Amino acid sequence: MGESEMTTKTDGTGDEAVSRFVERFAAEMTAAGMQRMASRVFAALLASETASMTSAELAEQLRISPAAVSGAIGYLTRVGMVSRERDPGTRRDRYVLHNELWYETFTRRDQVLVRWEKVLDEGATTLGADSAAGRRIAETAEFFAFLHGEMAGIMGRWRAHKEARAG
């Protein structure tokens, strides 16, 4: 951890409590399908005061090898949850969570739903509405279209909620 993060947190939580949170949240993310080490690295970044840490800080806090950090960061970077920034005046990389992480993540998921819906529509047409498979695929496409429509509303309500809370 960075020096400012190694001491007791300003809200009174110590390193042990933070570590328990990191491991608990990482376990939940792993259970949902994310890679275990990526879950741990992500949770550590989420729980850090600055939402950013170096590879050495992550390795020290999580008691893992630099290679494990590198693999986890590679995954998190590919899925757009973390980005790399250069520490000013050094050659060290700092790994940073995006400001609008969850909004961006769900927006990307929404784009995936649109692509899946298109392919499923084509599949339903190919298989035909008179077949059980065609009807099943058409219903799946309709489900994704419904989710896409709802997601736009949810994101708009989130923005309004966030602005109301801030102002």
DAFEN-V751820 format. One record per backbone hydrogen bond with DSSP energy under -1.0 kcal/mol. NH is the residue of the N-H (numbers start at 1). CO is the residue of the C=O. If there is no record, write none. Layout:
nh,co
NH,CO
NH,CO
This chain:
nh,co
5,2
6,2
9,13
12,9
18,14
19,15
20,16
21,17
22,18
23,19
24,20
25,21
26,22
27,23
28,24
29,25
30,26
31,27
32,28
33,30
34,29
39,35
40,36
41,37
42,38
43,39
44,40
45,41
46,42
47,43
53,95
58,54
59,55
60,56
61,57
62,58
63,59
64,59
69,65
70,66
71,67
72,68
73,69
74,70
75,71
76,72
77,73
78,74
79,75
80,77
81,76
82,76
83,96
85,94
87,92
90,87
94,85
95,53
96,83
97,51
101,98
104,100
105,101
106,102
107,103
108,104
109,105
110,106
111,107
112,108
113,109
114,110
115,111
116,112
117,113
118,114
119,115
120,116
121,117
122,118
123,119
124,120
125,121
126,122
127,123
128,124
131,128
135,131
136,132
137,133
138,134
139,135
140,136
141,137
142,138
143,139
144,140
145,141
146,142
147,143
148,144
149,145
150,146
151,147
152,148
153,149
154,150
155,151
156,152
157,153
158,154
159,155
160,156
161,157
162,158
163,159
164,160
165,161
166,162
167,163
